[in-house]
Amino acid sequence: MDGALSLTRVVRKATVSFEVIDSHGDASTVQVECLAPEMTPRALIGILCNDLLVLCRDPSQGQDPHSPVDLWAVLRMQTLPQPASIVHGNGQSSVFQNRCTSD
């Protein structure tokens, strides 16, 4: 399976700092992990190879069929409880939401 898909949203795990005041009136900073959605529509090409989904970006935007592509992400497809994991990346956990059409 391969073909064009549209990345509609990326949700990354982020750490946010908050200042809290305790019962004595002393302020301190705490780090809280949360989810940070990014609405970044992006045209990608998906190639499913056994249990890996390779996502590539076409810098020519479909104008040159012989253009090399940029590797955007490699996902390992899994069964429950975790549908996909990042095989190689910058160390941040992310969830990708894609829109695909099938023939």
C-alpha positions as a Python dict, from the first residue, in 0.01 Angstrom:
ca = {
    (1, 'M'): (0, 0, 0),
    (2, 'D'): (127, 344, -83),
    (3, 'G'): (-20, 678, -176),
    (4, 'A'): (-89, 1037, -84),
    (5, 'L'): (-231, 1134, 252),
    (6, 'S'): (-300, 1456, 435),
    (7, 'L'): (-160, 1501, 784),
    (8, 'T'): (-429, 1695, 969),
    (9, 'R'): (-299, 1710, 1325),
    (10, 'V'): (5, 1622, 1536),
    (11, 'V'): (-32, 1587, 1912),
    (12, 'R'): (294, 1604, 2104),
    (13, 'K'): (370, 1546, 2470),
    (14, 'A'): (487, 1878, 2618),
    (15, 'T'): (607, 1994, 2957),
    (16, 'V'): (468, 2323, 3086),
    (17, 'S'): (588, 2515, 3392),
    (18, 'F'): (337, 2659, 3639),
    (19, 'E'): (395, 2872, 3944),
    (20, 'V'): (206, 2748, 4250),
    (21, 'I'): (167, 2897, 4596),
    (22, 'D'): (164, 2661, 4892),
    (23, 'S'): (-33, 2700, 5217),
    (24, 'H'): (249, 2911, 5365),
    (25, 'G'): (235, 3161, 5076),
    (26, 'D'): (563, 3043, 4925),
    (27, 'A'): (580, 3027, 4546),
    (28, 'S'): (741, 2740, 4362),
    (29, 'T'): (746, 2614, 4005),
    (30, 'V'): (610, 2274, 3903),
    (31, 'Q'): (648, 2096, 3571),
    (32, 'V'): (329, 1942, 3429),
    (33, 'E'): (319, 1707, 3130),
    (34, 'C'): (32, 1770, 2892),
    (35, 'L'): (-72, 1721, 2530),
    (36, 'A'): (-9, 2001, 2281),
    (37, 'P'): (-205, 1968, 1953),
    (38, 'E'): (-60, 2125, 1639),
    (39, 'M'): (-298, 2191, 1352),
    (40, 'T'): (-47, 2172, 1068),
    (41, 'P'): (-203, 2042, 747),
    (42, 'R'): (72, 1878, 544),
    (43, 'A'): (68, 1671, 226),
    (44, 'L'): (264, 1348, 274),
    (45, 'I'): (318, 1020, 96),
    (46, 'G'): (264, 702, 297),
    (47, 'I'): (431, 369, 221),
    (48, 'L'): (324, 68, 427),
    (49, 'C'): (605, -190, 449),
    (50, 'N'): (494, -489, 659),
    (51, 'D'): (455, -333, 1006),
    (52, 'L'): (624, 1, 923),
    (53, 'L'): (448, 308, 787),
    (54, 'V'): (698, 540, 619),
    (55, 'L'): (583, 901, 579),
    (56, 'C'): (766, 1112, 320),
    (57, 'R'): (734, 1468, 197),
    (58, 'D'): (760, 1547, -175),
    (59, 'P'): (956, 1875, -209),
    (60, 'S'): (844, 1907, -573),
    (61, 'Q'): (477, 1882, -464),
    (62, 'G'): (403, 1628, -738),
    (63, 'Q'): (565, 1828, -1019),
    (64, 'D'): (864, 1598, -1070),
    (65, 'P'): (795, 1222, -1060),
    (66, 'H'): (1171, 1153, -1028),
    (67, 'S'): (1229, 1397, -742),
    (68, 'P'): (1384, 1250, -426),
    (69, 'V'): (1159, 1270, -120),
    (70, 'D'): (1232, 1384, 235),
    (71, 'L'): (1183, 1123, 508),
    (72, 'W'): (932, 1275, 752),
    (73, 'A'): (861, 988, 995),
    (74, 'V'): (874, 611, 1033),
    (75, 'L'): (599, 453, 1243),
    (76, 'R'): (584, 95, 1367),
    (77, 'M'): (226, -27, 1340),
    (78, 'Q'): (108, -222, 1644),
    (79, 'T'): (-204, -376, 1787),
    (80, 'L'): (-373, -255, 2103),
    (81, 'P'): (-305, -91, 2343),
    (82, 'Q'): (-76, 134, 2135),
    (83, 'P'): (-166, 173, 1766),
    (84, 'A'): (166, 323, 1649),
    (85, 'S'): (504, 418, 1789),
    (86, 'I'): (787, 631, 1658),
    (87, 'V'): (1082, 426, 1538),
    (88, 'H'): (1321, 717, 1492),
    (89, 'G'): (1272, 1083, 1572),
    (90, 'N'): (1380, 1369, 1793),
    (91, 'G'): (1286, 1196, 2118),
    (92, 'Q'): (946, 1362, 2159),
    (93, 'S'): (638, 1142, 2174),
    (94, 'S'): (381, 1228, 1909),
    (95, 'V'): (48, 1110, 1776),
    (96, 'F'): (-26, 1160, 1406),
    (97, 'Q'): (-377, 1194, 1265),
    (98, 'N'): (-401, 1141, 888),
    (99, 'R'): (-671, 1158, 626),
    (100, 'C'): (-638, 902, 345),
    (101, 'T'): (-846, 791, 51),
    (102, 'S'): (-864, 432, -66),
    (103, 'D'): (-922, 295, -415),
}
